[in-house]
């Protein structure tokens, strides 16, 4: 197949080379015709070929322009045709280059195969024959000697059988019986091998089943422990949030938030009112919740401090607090003034 492939490539290569040579000749011919056309001088007649009248300068100029355009058109057509041939030549040369590379590659492979063949033949020649091997190997020598003895015995039996008219039939019968017993022995050995293999598979399967039972039991224990841990975490979270929220009247605090990437929780501190966080409440409720937070902190630390409350115009009535209050209120069209409540 390698030689056939190379032959096809060489045949195609010859075709492409012939085509390239033909195109190069055509380009050369076009070049000569282009040069002749380019050197051709346009002769303007003095009189009209049909009527014989003297041509005016305007008609001569028009005739010269048309002849020049025709000349340029002929030159352009020849240039385009030459460029077309040149592009085809480049394509064929690329194919030829690729074919030469493939031929070189195949030649290298063939040379390597020939080298491998020569090396194999040399190694084969250097290998000792069976007689030499048996002479060097004691066990092989013993086997060879035993075979020789059996061969002698067999020859004697054949000699005895040959003297008996029924000996040949008896020998054939014994030979057929021996082959049947050998076949039966091979079948028994195969069945024994299957039984042994099946037993090993059953033993391995039993071990895997026992291991699976242990793993399932361990998984049940781990799942129970995980459930207990999750229940404890829920109770802890509820206890902390309820303890914190009990210090406030309006606010309920959410102290933990579930992570998006795992089953853990991250610490937060977000006040809610009726399930709505403080950032989403209106201005009046935000002020009321902030006052409630400050009041709860005072209760938790058993210490009172003044409260600065801004945007008091947005909440009415103002929540009652047992501490000093400084209220800031926006009154349109009035300047800043301070007054007692």
C-alpha positions as CSV (number, residue, x, y, z in Angstrom):
1,X,0.0,0.0,0.0
2,X,2.9,2.4,0.7
3,X,4.4,1.7,-2.7
4,X,1.0,2.2,-4.5
5,X,0.5,5.4,-2.6
6,X,3.9,6.8,-3.6
7,X,3.3,5.7,-7.3
8,X,0.0,7.7,-7.3
9,X,1.7,10.7,-5.8
10,X,4.5,10.5,-8.3
11,X,2.0,10.2,-11.2
12,X,0.1,13.3,-10.0
13,X,3.4,15.1,-9.4
14,X,4.4,14.6,-13.1
15,X,1.0,15.8,-14.2
16,X,1.3,19.0,-12.1
17,X,4.8,19.6,-13.3
18,X,3.7,19.3,-16.9
19,X,0.9,21.7,-16.2
20,X,3.2,24.2,-14.6
21,X,5.6,24.0,-17.5
22,X,2.8,24.6,-20.0
23,X,1.5,27.6,-18.0
24,X,5.0,29.1,-17.8
25,X,5.2,28.8,-21.6
26,X,1.8,30.5,-21.9
27,X,2.9,33.3,-19.6
28,X,6.1,33.7,-21.7
29,X,4.0,33.9,-24.9
30,X,1.7,36.4,-23.3
31,X,4.7,38.5,-22.2
32,X,6.0,38.6,-25.8
33,X,2.5,39.6,-27.2
34,X,2.2,42.2,-24.4
35,X,5.5,43.7,-25.3
36,X,4.6,43.8,-29.0
37,X,1.2,45.4,-28.2
38,X,2.8,47.9,-25.9
39,X,5.4,48.9,-28.5
40,X,2.8,49.1,-31.3
41,X,2.5,52.6,-32.7
42,X,-1.0,53.9,-33.4
43,X,-1.1,55.3,-36.9
44,X,-3.8,57.9,-37.6
45,X,-4.8,58.1,-41.3
46,X,-5.2,61.4,-43.0
47,X,-8.3,60.4,-44.9
48,X,-11.4,58.4,-44.1
49,X,-11.1,54.8,-45.4
50,X,-14.8,54.8,-46.5
51,X,-15.5,58.2,-47.9
52,X,-12.0,59.4,-48.7
53,X,-12.5,62.8,-47.0
54,X,-9.7,64.5,-45.0
55,X,-10.1,63.8,-41.3
56,X,-10.4,66.8,-39.0
57,X,-8.2,67.3,-35.9
58,X,-11.2,66.5,-33.7
59,X,-11.9,63.2,-35.5
60,X,-8.2,62.3,-35.4
61,X,-8.2,63.0,-31.7
62,X,-11.3,60.8,-31.2
63,X,-9.7,58.1,-33.4
64,X,-6.5,58.2,-31.3
65,X,-8.4,58.0,-28.0
66,X,-10.4,55.0,-29.2
67,X,-7.3,53.2,-30.5
68,X,-5.5,54.0,-27.2
69,X,-8.4,52.6,-25.1
70,X,-8.5,49.5,-27.2
71,X,-4.7,49.0,-26.8
72,X,-4.9,49.5,-23.0
73,X,-7.8,47.1,-22.9
74,X,-5.8,44.4,-24.8
75,X,-2.9,45.0,-22.5
76,X,-5.1,44.7,-19.4
77,X,-6.7,41.4,-20.7
78,X,-3.2,39.9,-21.3
79,X,-2.1,41.0,-17.8
80,X,-5.2,39.5,-16.1
81,X,-4.7,36.2,-18.0
82,X,-1.0,36.1,-17.1
83,X,-1.9,36.8,-13.4
84,X,-4.5,34.0,-13.6
85,X,-1.8,31.6,-15.0
86,X,0.6,32.7,-12.3
87,X,-1.9,32.1,-9.5
88,X,-2.5,28.6,-10.9
89,X,1.2,28.0,-11.1
90,X,1.6,29.0,-7.4
91,X,-1.2,26.6,-6.4
92,X,0.4,23.7,-8.4
93,X,3.8,24.5,-6.9
94,X,2.4,24.4,-3.4
95,X,0.8,21.0,-4.3
96,X,4.1,19.8,-5.7
97,X,6.0,20.9,-2.6
98,X,3.6,19.1,-0.4
99,X,3.8,16.0,-2.6
100,X,7.6,16.0,-2.5
101,X,7.4,16.3,1.3
102,X,5.1,13.3,1.5
103,X,7.3,11.3,-0.9
104,X,10.3,12.1,1.3
105,X,8.4,11.1,4.4
106,X,7.3,7.9,2.8
107,X,10.8,7.2,1.7
108,X,12.1,7.7,5.2
109,X,9.4,5.3,6.5
110,X,10.3,2.7,3.9
111,X,14.0,3.1,4.7
112,X,13.2,2.6,8.4
113,X,11.1,-0.5,7.7
114,X,14.0,-1.9,5.6
115,X,16.4,-1.2,8.4
116,X,14.1,-2.9,10.9
117,X,13.7,-5.8,8.5
118,X,17.5,-6.1,8.2
119,X,18.0,-5.9,11.9
120,X,15.3,-8.6,12.5
121,X,17.0,-10.9,10.0
122,X,20.4,-10.4,11.7
123,X,18.9,-11.1,15.1
124,X,17.2,-14.2,13.7
125,X,20.5,-15.4,12.3
126,X,22.1,-14.9,15.6
127,X,19.5,-16.9,17.5
128,X,20.7,-20.5,18.4
129,X,18.8,-23.4,17.0
130,X,16.8,-25.8,19.1
131,X,19.6,-28.3,19.3
132,X,22.0,-25.7,20.7
133,X,19.4,-24.6,23.2
134,X,18.7,-28.1,24.4
135,X,22.4,-28.7,24.8
136,X,22.8,-25.6,27.0
137,X,19.7,-26.1,29.1
138,X,19.8,-29.2,31.4
139,X,16.0,-29.4,31.7
140,X,15.5,-29.1,28.0
141,X,18.2,-31.8,27.5
142,X,16.3,-34.1,29.8
143,X,13.1,-33.5,27.9
144,X,14.8,-34.1,24.6
145,X,16.3,-37.3,25.8
146,X,12.9,-38.5,27.1
147,X,11.3,-37.7,23.7
148,X,14.0,-39.7,22.0
149,X,13.2,-42.7,24.2
150,X,9.5,-42.4,23.6
151,X,10.2,-42.1,19.9
152,X,12.1,-45.3,20.0
153,X,9.3,-47.0,21.9
154,X,6.8,-45.6,19.4
155,X,8.9,-46.9,16.5
156,X,9.0,-50.4,18.1
157,X,5.2,-50.3,18.6
158,X,4.8,-49.3,15.0
159,X,7.0,-52.1,13.9
160,X,4.9,-54.6,16.0
161,X,1.7,-53.1,14.7
162,X,2.9,-53.4,11.1
163,X,3.2,-57.2,11.6
164,X,-0.4,-57.5,12.7
165,X,-3.2,-57.2,10.2
166,X,-5.5,-55.5,12.7
167,X,-2.7,-53.4,14.3
168,X,-3.2,-50.4,12.1
169,X,-6.9,-50.2,12.9
170,X,-6.2,-50.6,16.6
171,X,-3.5,-47.9,16.5
172,X,-6.0,-45.5,14.8
173,X,-8.6,-46.3,17.4
174,X,-6.2,-45.7,20.3
175,X,-5.2,-42.4,18.7
176,X,-8.8,-41.3,18.3
177,X,-9.6,-42.3,21.9
178,X,-6.5,-40.4,23.1
179,X,-7.6,-37.2,21.3
180,X,-11.2,-37.5,22.8
181,X,-9.8,-37.9,26.3
182,X,-7.4,-34.9,25.7
183,X,-10.4,-32.8,24.5
184,X,-12.4,-33.9,27.5
185,X,-9.5,-33.0,29.8
186,X,-9.2,-29.6,28.3
187,X,-13.0,-29.0,28.8
188,X,-12.7,-30.1,32.4
189,X,-9.8,-27.7,33.0
190,X,-11.8,-24.9,31.5
191,X,-14.8,-25.6,33.7
192,X,-12.5,-25.8,36.7
193,X,-11.0,-22.4,35.8
194,X,-14.5,-20.9,35.5
195,X,-15.5,-22.3,38.9
196,X,-12.4,-20.9,40.4
197,X,-12.9,-17.5,38.8
198,X,-16.6,-17.4,39.8
199,X,-15.6,-18.3,43.4
200,X,-13.1,-15.4,43.5
201,X,-15.8,-13.1,42.1
202,X,-18.3,-14.3,44.7
203,X,-15.8,-13.8,47.5
204,X,-14.9,-10.3,46.3
205,X,-18.6,-9.4,46.0
206,X,-19.3,-10.6,49.5
207,X,-16.5,-8.5,50.8
208,X,-17.9,-5.5,48.9
209,X,-21.4,-6.1,50.3
210,X,-20.0,-6.3,53.8
211,X,-18.1,-3.0,53.3
212,X,-21.2,-1.4,51.8
213,X,-23.2,-2.4,54.9
214,X,-20.6,-0.8,57.2
215,X,-20.5,2.4,55.1
216,X,-24.3,2.6,55.1
217,X,-24.3,2.2,58.9
218,X,-21.6,4.9,59.2
219,X,-23.6,7.1,56.9
220,X,-26.7,6.8,59.0
221,X,-24.8,7.7,62.1
222,X,-23.2,10.7,60.4
223,X,-26.6,11.9,59.1
224,X,-28.1,11.6,62.6
225,X,-25.2,13.6,64.1
226,X,-25.6,16.2,61.3
227,X,-29.3,16.5,62.0
228,X,-28.6,16.9,65.8
229,X,-26.0,19.6,64.9
230,X,-28.4,21.5,62.6
231,X,-31.2,21.3,65.3
232,X,-28.8,22.7,67.9
233,X,-27.7,25.5,65.5
234,X,-31.4,26.4,64.9
235,X,-32.2,26.4,68.7
236,X,-29.1,28.5,69.4
237,X,-30.0,31.0,66.7
238,X,-33.6,31.2,67.9
239,X,-32.4,31.7,71.5
240,X,-29.9,34.4,70.7
241,X,-32.4,36.3,68.4
242,X,-35.2,36.0,70.9
243,X,-33.0,37.2,73.8
244,X,-31.8,40.2,71.8
245,X,-35.3,41.0,70.5
246,X,-36.8,40.9,74.0
247,X,-34.9,44.1,74.9
248,X,-36.8,46.1,72.3
249,X,-40.5,47.0,71.7
250,X,-40.6,47.6,68.0
251,X,-37.6,45.8,66.7
252,X,-37.0,42.1,66.1
253,X,-33.3,41.4,65.4
254,X,-32.0,38.8,62.9
255,X,-28.5,37.9,64.1
256,X,-27.5,35.2,61.6
257,X,-27.9,34.7,57.8
258,X,-27.4,31.5,55.8
259,X,-24.3,31.4,53.6
260,X,-24.9,31.0,49.8
261,X,-21.9,28.7,49.3
262,X,-22.3,26.2,52.2
263,X,-24.5,25.2,55.0
264,X,-22.9,27.6,57.5
265,X,-24.2,30.9,58.9
266,X,-22.6,34.3,59.0
267,X,-23.1,36.9,61.7
268,X,-25.3,39.9,61.0
269,X,-27.3,42.3,63.1
270,X,-30.3,43.6,61.1
271,X,-33.4,45.1,62.9
272,X,-36.8,44.2,61.5
273,X,-40.4,45.3,62.1
274,X,-43.1,42.9,61.1
275,X,-40.7,41.1,58.8
276,X,-39.5,44.2,57.0
277,X,-35.9,45.3,57.5
278,X,-35.2,48.8,58.7
279,X,-33.6,49.9,55.4
280,X,-37.0,49.3,53.7
281,X,-39.1,51.1,56.2
282,X,-40.5,54.6,55.7
283,X,-38.8,57.6,57.4
284,X,-41.2,57.7,60.4
285,X,-40.8,54.0,61.2
286,X,-37.0,54.3,60.7
287,X,-36.9,57.0,63.4
288,X,-39.1,55.1,65.7
289,X,-37.0,51.9,65.3
290,X,-33.8,53.8,65.9
291,X,-35.2,55.4,69.1
292,X,-36.3,51.9,70.2
293,X,-32.8,50.5,69.5
294,X,-31.3,53.3,71.7
295,X,-33.8,52.6,74.5
296,X,-33.0,48.9,74.3
297,X,-29.3,49.6,74.6
298,X,-29.9,51.8,77.7
299,X,-31.9,48.9,79.2
300,X,-29.3,46.4,78.4
301,X,-26.3,48.3,79.9
302,X,-28.4,50.1,82.6
303,X,-27.2,53.5,81.6
304,X,-29.1,56.5,80.2
305,X,-27.6,59.0,77.6
306,X,-29.1,61.9,75.6
307,X,-30.7,61.2,72.3
308,X,-30.3,63.5,69.3
309,X,-33.4,62.9,67.1
310,X,-33.4,64.4,63.6
311,X,-36.3,64.8,61.2
312,X,-38.9,64.9,64.0
313,X,-41.3,66.7,61.7
314,X,-41.7,63.3,59.9
315,X,-43.0,61.4,63.0
316,X,-46.0,62.0,65.3
317,X,-46.5,61.2,68.0
318,X,-42.9,60.9,69.1
319,X,-42.1,57.7,71.1
320,X,-41.7,58.2,74.8
321,X,-38.2,57.8,76.2
322,X,-36.9,58.1,79.7
323,X,-33.8,60.2,78.9
324,X,-32.9,63.6,77.7
325,X,-34.0,64.3,74.1
326,X,-32.5,66.9,71.7
327,X,-35.0,67.2,68.8
328,X,-34.1,68.6,65.4
329,X,-37.0,69.8,63.3
330,X,-37.2,71.4,59.9
331,X,-39.5,74.4,59.7
332,X,-39.8,76.0,56.3
333,X,-39.0,79.8,55.9
334,X,-37.6,80.1,59.4
335,X,-34.0,80.6,60.7
336,X,-32.4,78.4,63.3
337,X,-33.7,78.8,66.8
338,X,-33.6,76.7,70.0
339,X,-36.5,76.2,72.3
340,X,-37.6,73.9,75.2
341,X,-40.1,71.2,74.7
